[in-house]
Amino acid sequence: MPKELVIAPIAVIDEILQHAVRPLLIRFERSLKTSLSLRIGHGIESSITYSTIAGEGKNYRKGAVVGDANLCFRLNYGGNRYLFRFDAVFGPDASPNTGFSGFRTSGAVTVVDDCLRLDQNGHIVLYNDWKLPDRTQYWQGHQRSTDARAGCEQSDARRVAVVCFSHFTASLAATG
């Protein structure tokens, strides 16, 4: 697959933010009892644009915790699927006692005629990992993360817990 980052159409970005990212934000807001919002950079190095997205907006406590996120894309060989990776990082004040630092999700948006189909691989919860990955090497670690399927992965500086992978669960249901 080509590994060059590309700029996705606004409709593709909106589909991911509304149907993949926002439900996760709401889930984490409810769990942490904290209002969350994200400043999201998307595009390529020469042309990065920023968007913002918020969860439910309930005022669990004074002020929202604002995090930073990257949304990166590459195309498949056919050019009709935008493979995406989304990383979000919040500061330590999002959940002071747990070490929760953010989340990661990935998947693809297929464009056929005027229709979009979102396939989300699931999400990974990050703990004590306060930095976003370097955009220039964004797809280098991607395979390792999505191959984990279940359980936990540990490295020197961070713990990564795999929470759910919908395509893996669906394949188990189909075979079992």
N, C-alpha and C positions, 0 to 999 in steps of 0.2 A: 504494500500500500504506500502511496505517497505520504511522506511525513511532513510536508510543508504546511504551515498554518495558513488558513484562508479566512476571508471575511465572509460571514454568513448573512443571508438576507434578514431583514428586520422580523419578518414573519416567523422564521426559524428560531431566532433569539427569543421572541415573545412566547412561542410555544414551549420552549424549555423553561423559561423563567416562571410562567404561569402554571404549568402542569408537572414539572419535575422539581423545581427549586422551592417555589412558594409552599407546597404541601409539606416539604421537609422543614422549612422555617416555622410553620405553624406547629408542627409536631414537637420541635425542640422548644418553642416558646411555652407550650403547655407543660412540657416536662420540667423545664427550668423555672417556670413562673417568672419569666423575664421577657420583655418586649425586644424583639430582634429585628434588625434591618441590615441590608448589605449594600455596599458600593461595589459595583461589578465592572471590571475592565474586560472588554472583548474587542477582538480585532487582531491585527498583526502589529509587530513592533513599530512600523512606520505610521500606523494609523489606529491607535487605540482609542476607543470611545467608552464612555462610562454611563451606566444606568444605575438606578437604585430600585430596590424592592424591599417590601416590609412584609411581615407575617400578618397576623390578625389585627395588630395594632391595639390590643388590650393593654391597658396600663397596669401591669402587674406591680410595678414599683416605679418610682420617679425616673423618667428618662428611659430611652431605649439604648440598648447596647448596639453599636454600629460596628460591623465587621467589614473586611475587605475580601473580594473574591475575584477570581479569574475564570473566564469562560473562553475556551479555545476550541477551534474547529480544524478539521482536515477533511478532505473529500475522499471518497472511495474511488476506485478506478473508473467506474461508470459515470461519476460526477453527479449522481442524483441522491446520494446519502451524505449528510453532514455528520461525521463522527464527532462527538463532543466530549469534553472533560471539564468539569466544574469543580473548583476548589474554593472553599470559604473558610476564613480564619477570623475568630473573634478574640478579643483581649481576655486576660485572666478574670476580668470583672463579670463576664457572662455567667460563670458559675464558679465562684471562688473556691469552694471546698472540693470540687470534683476533678478539676484539671481539664474539663471539657474545653476544647479550643476550636472546634469547627467540624466540617464534614466535607466529603467528596462524593460526587456522583458522575456517572458517565453513561454514554449510550449513543444513539443515532437518531437523526430525523431524516426520513425519506421523503423526497419531494416527487410526486407524480401528478402531472397536470397542475391543478391548483390545490391539490390536497397534500396535507402533511401527516406523517405517521411518526409518532414518538415512541421509541423503544428505549426504555431506561434500564440499565443493568442493575440498579439497586443503589445503595449508598454505604459509605464507610464513615464511622464516627471517629474524629481525631481527638486525642488527649495530649496535652502538654506539647503541642506542635504549633508554635506561634508564628511561623513564617510560611508565606505562599511559595510554591515551587517556582523556580526560574522559568520564565516563559520560553526562553531559547532552547531549553531541553525538556519541553513539556511532555512529550510522548515517550521519553526514555523509560520512566518508571511506571508507565501506564499498564503494561502487560502484567507486571508483578502484582499490582493491586487487584486487577480484575480476575486473576487466576486463583486468588486465595479461596474463593467460594464460601468458606465458613471458618469460624474459629478466630483466633487472634494472631497478629503478626507483631513482633517486637524488634525494635532496633535500638541503638544506643540512646537516641534523643527523643524517641516518641513511641507511643503505643497506638496501634491502629486496630480497632475492633470492627470486624465485618458484621454488619447488622442484618442485612437481607439482600438477597439477589433474586429478583422475581423470575428471571429466565431459568435459573437453576431449580427453583422450587417448582415452576411450571413443568420442567422436563421430568422431575421426579414424579409429579402427579400423573403425567402422561404415561410413564413407563410402569408405575406401580399400580 
